Amino acid sequence: MSETPELQPDVPTTRDLESLVGEWLTVPDAAERFGLQLSQVRQLIADREVLAARIGERRVVAIPAKFFDETGPRPELRGTFTVLADGGMDDDAIIEWLHTPDETLPVEGAPIDAMLAGHKTEIRRRAQELAF
């Protein structure tokens, strides 16, 4: 009888990440919303203007909706992505960290909510502490 390997408790599954984030935009959804070609949305992902993960049963590439404002990618996120990636986090871990509620933040919610409320410097400082 073979044993099923246990998942590490601090490693989110795709389904956990999917529900943690809540609202996602697939590449076609983002293209339609912002009047872009599919290749332009893929380039935003490649250039790390936004991060994406594979979600759902079909494992489609999707971007957390909060990574966009009404005109496109939020420019304040790119530096935070870089700091966390330089500290060794992969894209899924960065998305998780940004969307995980934290009671110590200056606003209610997760780091992404604090950034959207104008606390970019505080979140970037916390990202640097975490990464290094």
C-alpha positions as a Markdown table, in Angstrom:
| # | Residue | x | y | z |
|---|---|---|---|---|
| 1 | Met | 0.0 | 0.0 | 0.0 |
| 2 | Ser | 1.5 | 3.3 | -1.0 |
| 3 | Glu | 1.3 | 6.4 | 1.2 |
| 4 | Thr | 0.2 | 9.8 | -0.2 |
| 5 | Pro | 2.8 | 12.4 | 0.6 |
| 6 | Glu | 1.5 | 15.1 | 3.0 |
| 7 | Leu | 1.4 | 18.6 | 1.8 |
| 8 | Gln | 3.4 | 21.1 | 3.8 |
| 9 | Pro | 1.0 | 23.3 | 5.8 |
| 10 | Asp | 2.6 | 26.5 | 4.7 |
| 11 | Val | 2.6 | 25.7 | 1.0 |
| 12 | Pro | -0.7 | 26.8 | -0.6 |
| 13 | Thr | -2.4 | 24.6 | -3.1 |
| 14 | Thr | -3.6 | 26.1 | -6.3 |
| 15 | Arg | -7.2 | 25.9 | -5.0 |
| 16 | Asp | -6.2 | 27.8 | -1.8 |
| 17 | Leu | -4.5 | 30.5 | -3.8 |
| 18 | Glu | -7.5 | 30.7 | -6.1 |
| 19 | Ser | -9.9 | 31.3 | -3.2 |
| 20 | Leu | -7.5 | 33.6 | -1.3 |
| 21 | Val | -7.3 | 36.0 | -4.2 |
| 22 | Gly | -11.0 | 35.8 | -5.1 |
| 23 | Glu | -11.3 | 37.7 | -8.3 |
| 24 | Trp | -9.1 | 36.8 | -11.3 |
| 25 | Leu | -8.9 | 37.9 | -14.9 |
| 26 | Thr | -7.9 | 35.4 | -17.5 |
| 27 | Val | -5.6 | 36.7 | -20.4 |
| 28 | Pro | -8.7 | 37.1 | -22.7 |
| 29 | Asp | -10.7 | 38.8 | -20.0 |
| 30 | Ala | -7.8 | 41.3 | -19.3 |
| 31 | Ala | -7.3 | 41.9 | -23.0 |
| 32 | Glu | -11.0 | 42.7 | -23.5 |
| 33 | Arg | -11.3 | 44.9 | -20.4 |
| 34 | Phe | -8.3 | 47.1 | -21.4 |
| 35 | Gly | -8.6 | 47.0 | -25.2 |
| 36 | Leu | -5.4 | 45.0 | -25.6 |
| 37 | Gln | -4.3 | 42.2 | -27.9 |
| 38 | Leu | -3.8 | 38.8 | -26.2 |
| 39 | Ser | -0.1 | 39.1 | -27.0 |
| 40 | Gln | 0.1 | 42.4 | -25.2 |
| 41 | Val | -1.4 | 40.9 | -22.0 |
| 42 | Arg | 1.1 | 38.0 | -22.2 |
| 43 | Gln | 3.9 | 40.6 | -22.6 |
| 44 | Leu | 2.7 | 42.4 | -19.4 |
| 45 | Ile | 3.1 | 39.0 | -17.6 |
| 46 | Ala | 6.5 | 38.4 | -19.2 |
| 47 | Asp | 7.7 | 41.9 | -18.3 |
| 48 | Arg | 6.4 | 41.3 | -14.7 |
| 49 | Glu | 4.1 | 44.3 | -14.9 |
| 50 | Val | 1.6 | 41.8 | -13.4 |
| 51 | Leu | 1.9 | 38.3 | -12.1 |
| 52 | Ala | -0.2 | 35.3 | -13.1 |
| 53 | Ala | -0.9 | 31.9 | -11.9 |
| 54 | Arg | -2.6 | 28.8 | -13.3 |
| 55 | Ile | -6.0 | 28.3 | -11.7 |
| 56 | Gly | -9.1 | 26.2 | -12.1 |
| 57 | Glu | -9.6 | 22.7 | -13.4 |
| 58 | Arg | -8.3 | 23.6 | -16.8 |
| 59 | Arg | -5.3 | 25.4 | -15.2 |
| 60 | Val | -5.8 | 28.6 | -17.2 |
| 61 | Val | -3.4 | 31.5 | -16.8 |
| 62 | Ala | -5.1 | 34.2 | -14.8 |
| 63 | Ile | -4.1 | 37.5 | -13.1 |
| 64 | Pro | -5.4 | 38.7 | -9.8 |
| 65 | Ala | -7.9 | 41.5 | -10.6 |
| 66 | Lys | -6.5 | 43.8 | -7.9 |
| 67 | Phe | -3.2 | 44.0 | -10.0 |
| 68 | Phe | -5.2 | 46.3 | -12.3 |
| 69 | Asp | -6.8 | 49.7 | -11.9 |
| 70 | Glu | -9.3 | 51.1 | -14.4 |
| 71 | Thr | -6.6 | 51.9 | -17.0 |
| 72 | Gly | -4.4 | 48.8 | -16.7 |
| 73 | Pro | -1.6 | 47.4 | -14.5 |
| 74 | Arg | -1.0 | 49.2 | -11.2 |
| 75 | Pro | 2.5 | 50.7 | -11.5 |
| 76 | Glu | 3.2 | 50.6 | -7.8 |
| 77 | Leu | 3.2 | 46.8 | -7.7 |
| 78 | Arg | 6.2 | 46.2 | -10.0 |
| 79 | Gly | 8.9 | 47.2 | -7.5 |
| 80 | Thr | 7.3 | 45.1 | -4.8 |
| 81 | Phe | 7.2 | 42.1 | -7.2 |
| 82 | Thr | 10.9 | 42.6 | -7.8 |
| 83 | Val | 11.8 | 42.9 | -4.1 |
| 84 | Leu | 10.0 | 39.7 | -3.2 |
| 85 | Ala | 11.3 | 37.8 | -6.2 |
| 86 | Asp | 14.9 | 38.9 | -5.4 |
| 87 | Gly | 14.3 | 37.5 | -1.9 |
| 88 | Gly | 13.5 | 34.1 | -3.3 |
| 89 | Met | 9.7 | 34.0 | -3.7 |
| 90 | Asp | 8.1 | 32.5 | -6.8 |
| 91 | Asp | 5.1 | 34.2 | -8.4 |
| 92 | Asp | 2.5 | 32.1 | -6.5 |
| 93 | Ala | 4.2 | 32.9 | -3.2 |
| 94 | Ile | 4.2 | 36.6 | -4.1 |
| 95 | Ile | 0.5 | 36.5 | -5.0 |
| 96 | Glu | -0.2 | 34.7 | -1.8 |
| 97 | Trp | 1.7 | 37.2 | 0.4 |
| 98 | Leu | 0.1 | 40.2 | -1.2 |
| 99 | His | -3.4 | 38.7 | -0.7 |
| 100 | Thr | -3.0 | 37.2 | 2.8 |
| 101 | Pro | -4.9 | 39.3 | 5.5 |
| 102 | Asp | -2.6 | 40.9 | 8.1 |
| 103 | Glu | -4.0 | 42.5 | 11.2 |
| 104 | Thr | -0.8 | 44.6 | 11.7 |
| 105 | Leu | -1.4 | 46.7 | 8.5 |
| 106 | Pro | -2.4 | 50.3 | 8.7 |
| 107 | Val | -5.7 | 49.4 | 6.9 |
| 108 | Glu | -7.9 | 46.3 | 7.2 |
| 109 | Gly | -7.1 | 43.5 | 4.8 |
| 110 | Ala | -4.0 | 42.3 | 3.0 |
| 111 | Pro | -0.8 | 44.0 | 1.8 |
| 112 | Ile | -2.5 | 44.5 | -1.6 |
| 113 | Asp | -5.3 | 46.4 | 0.1 |
| 114 | Ala | -2.8 | 48.6 | 2.0 |
| 115 | Met | -1.0 | 49.4 | -1.3 |
| 116 | Leu | -4.2 | 50.4 | -3.0 |
| 117 | Ala | -5.0 | 52.6 | 0.0 |
| 118 | Gly | -1.7 | 54.5 | -0.5 |
| 119 | His | 0.6 | 52.6 | 1.8 |
| 120 | Lys | 3.1 | 51.5 | -0.8 |
| 121 | Thr | 6.2 | 52.5 | 1.2 |
| 122 | Glu | 5.0 | 50.5 | 4.2 |
| 123 | Ile | 4.3 | 47.4 | 2.1 |
| 124 | Arg | 7.6 | 47.7 | 0.2 |
| 125 | Arg | 9.5 | 48.0 | 3.6 |
| 126 | Arg | 7.7 | 44.9 | 4.9 |
| 127 | Ala | 8.6 | 43.1 | 1.6 |
| 128 | Gln | 12.2 | 44.0 | 2.0 |
| 129 | Glu | 12.3 | 42.8 | 5.6 |
| 130 | Leu | 10.7 | 39.5 | 4.5 |
| 131 | Ala | 13.0 | 39.1 | 1.5 |
| 132 | Phe | 16.2 | 39.8 | 3.3 |
